[in-house]
Amino acid sequence: MEKFGIPLVSADFRSKEYYPNIRKAICTGFFMQVAHCERSGHYLTVKDNQVVMLHPQTVLEHKPEWVIYHEFVLTSRNYIRTVTPVRGEWLLELSPKYFDFADMPMCEAKTSLQKIQVQMRNGSSR
């Protein structure tokens, strides 16, 4: 950063945006590794519709609607490991070209993102 003259600025640790900003940064780098929790309770990877489960060692206390994952683990089942909860709005804001609806298979994730996009256009958020 210093090489390009960009100042190094850190958010205040006590700010309510501190942890969401970290999750947004992760979302920016791992936007291709997104899974959506379907009504049936399982997760589906967004672009290739692979049915996956959260790895048993995941420490999340709930099942968020959207997650970014670091690893896809193949055992007797498909697991995603090292997951971070994200918001659908972030996906559309940070990677709009990747989440082009014309290239997405029809699934609950696509429908959910389309609803979020309408809400964002109307100026409301979830």
N, C-alpha and C positions, 0 to 999 in steps of 0.2 A: 504494500500500500504506500509506504513511504517513497518507494522508487517512482511512483506515478504522482506523488504530491497529494495523495488522498489522506486526509486526517484520520487518525485512529480514534474513534469515538465509541464509548461504551455506555449503554443505558444504565440508569440507576438500578441497582439490585432490588430496591424496594418498590420499583414501579410495577403496576399491575400488568404492564405490557412486556415485562422482562422475559417470562417463560413463553408466552405466545410468540414473541419475536424469535426465540431460539427454534421453536417448532416451525415457524414460517421459513427460517433459513434451511432447516432440514428438508422441508417441503420443496424448496427451490432446487435442491440438489437431487432429490429422490422422487421427483414428480412422476417418473415412469413406473414406479413401484408402489402402486396404490391399490388398496382393496376396499370394497364396500360391504357393509354388513347387510345382508338380504333379510327380508321378512321371515324367512325360514330359520334364521339364526346363524347360518354359515356365512363366510366371507367369499366374495367373488372378486378375482383380480379384474381391474377395470378394462384393460385393452384386450385381454385374451380369454376372459371368462373361465379361468381356472378356479375350481372350488377348492378353498383352502380353509384351514383352521388356525387359530392362534396357537402358537407353540405352548405346551404345558408349562414351560418355565417363564412365560410372560407374566409380568407383575401387575398388569392392569387390573383394576378392581371392577371394571365394567367393560362392556363391549361397545366401543365408540362406533358411530356410523361409518366414519372414514378413518383409515390408518395408512401410514407409509410404513413399508417394511424394508429391512436391510437384506434379509436372507430368505430364500425360498428353499425349504428343507424337504427333500423327498425321502420318506420312509414308507411304512405301510399306508400312510396318509400324506397328503400335502399340507405342510405347515409353513406359516410365515413367522419369522423370528426377528427379534429386535424391532419392535413396532412402536410407532409414535402416533398418537391421535392427532388428526388435523381436521380442518373444516373444509367443506366443499367449496365455500367461497374462495378460499385460498388457492385451490386448484385452478379455478377459472381466472383469478387475478394474476397468479404467478406463471401459469403455463397455458395461456388461452389457445395457442396453436396446437398444442399436443392434445387438448381435450376438445377437439373439433368433433361435433356430433355426427357429421357425415361419415367419419371414419370409425365410429364406435358401434359395437354390436348392440342390438336392442336388449336391454336389461334394466333392472331397478336402478343401477348406478346412473345410467344415462338419463332416465326419467327424473331422478333426484337432481342431477346437475342442471337439467333443463328448467326445473322449477326454481332452483337457486338463481339461475341466470335471469329469469323473469323478475324475481324479487329484487335482484341487484339493479336491474333496469328501472324498476319502479321506486328505487331508493329505500327499500325496506330490507331488513336483515332478519335472520332467524333468531 
